[in-house]
Amino acid sequence: MAYSVVSKKSGKTFFLHGRETPLSSGKVRRLFFFSTKVGEGALDNLPEGYEIIENARTGLPMLKKKA
């Protein structure tokens, strides 16, 4: 089951996804994003070292590295 979070502002459920994107330097960057639908790349757990915050204006969830 995909990791989900419910927006406090809108009440919508968002699912966490991740994908690896190659950079022009040859390195690979890991991208995380939330979607309202479960799709390819859905993650079961929150990545270690990250926490979820919510944009106060839009209500969209975001990942933030823990300090």
Protein Blocks (a to p, Z undefined) as FASTA:
>chain_A
ZZddddfklopacdddddddddfkopacddddddfbdcehiafbdcehiacdddfklopa
cddddZZ
